[in-house]
Amino acid sequence: MIPIKLSQIKKEELKKWYIDLIESKVIKRNVASYYNEVESELSSYGIHNKMQDILVMEHHELKDIYNTLTTKGQVFKQYNVPTKRGKVLRVRGEKYIVDNKILKKTYDLYSDIPNSELVKKIGITVCPYCNREFINNRDKKTSAQLDHFFPRSKYPIFSISLFNLVPSCYACNHIKREKLLDISPYENNLKSDSYYEFSYLLKGVDFLKNREEIKIIIRPLMENKNNSSILQLEDAYEIHNDVVQEILKKKMIYSNGQIVEFLNNFKGLFHSTEEINRILYGNYLNEDDLGSRPLAKLTSDIVKNSKTNKKICI
C-alpha cells in the first residue's frame, strides 16, 4: 500500500475543483433538489450531513458514516434484484439499490465522472494498491480505474465521494471488487512502511545465478490487516525475483564508500547520494517518492534490508 499524499493546500484545491465538477458535469441540473432529497433520505438513518460535504469528506469522516450505515443495517447486497426465468426473487431482509430512487440516482451518477480528468487531477501515476502498474491514461484509452474503497454496490451514498475513489490498476480493482479492505491509501498519516515490508528467502546457494532460488515475502507489520491477502500481492510479486537478484548483485558491487566517491568525482552531475542510488537501483528509495514508479516499495525495502535480512535456506 502506497499512500496518496496530498498537501493541505492541494487537498483544498482538489475539493473545490471536484464539487464544481460534480455539480456542473455530473449532476448538471436541479442540484439543490438532488441534495435535499439525499439529505432527507440520510436523515432517516440518523445521518445529518450535507451531501455537498459528503462529496469531499476525507476517509476518516466517510468511515464514521460507513459505521453508522452498517449499524443501522443500511447495507445493500447488489444493484439488481435477482431473477430466475424472468421471475423477480427478492430475498427477505436484503436491500436492493433499484428499490431506492435516491440512492439509485447517486449510484448511477458515478458513470458520468470523467475518469481520466479526475486521475490526472489527483496526480498519481502508479497504482497505490499494488505499486506494480502505471495508471496514466492515454487520450480516451484508460489504464487507470477508480475503485470504490467502500463498494458502491453496498454503500451507494459513497458512489461519487472523492476520497472513496481510489485510482487503481485493472487487476487490483477487479480482484478487490466488493471486498472491504482494512486500509485506504487516503488514510491520514499513513506511511508505506507502517503496513508491510518486502523481504526474501534464499532457497539455494546458487541464487546469484538462478533467480528461482529467491522467494519474495511480504511481511505484515500490522496485525489483522487484510489488504495484501485480498489483493493477492504475494502472487503478484512472485515474478519479480529477478529484481531482487539484481539488487543483491549491485549491493555486492557498490559500497557506500564508492557512492560517496561518485558524488565527489562527478560534481555537478549528481546532486545527492539519493540520486545516485536511484540511478544504480533504477528506482526511488525515499518514502515520499515511492508512488512515482512501479516496484519502488519492493526496491526500497530490499536495498535497505538486504544486509540484515535473515537468509534462510529451505
Helices and strands as residue ranges (DSSP letters): H 8-21, I 22-27, H 31-43, H 51-56, H 59-71, E 76-78, E 83-84, E 87-88, E 95-96, G 97-99, H 101-109, G 110-112, H 115-122, E 145-148, G 156-158, G 162-164, E 165-168, H 170-176, G 192-194, E 196-202, G 211-213, E 214-220, H 227-230, H 233-237, G 238-240, H 241-253, H 256-265, H 273-281, G 287-289, H 296-305
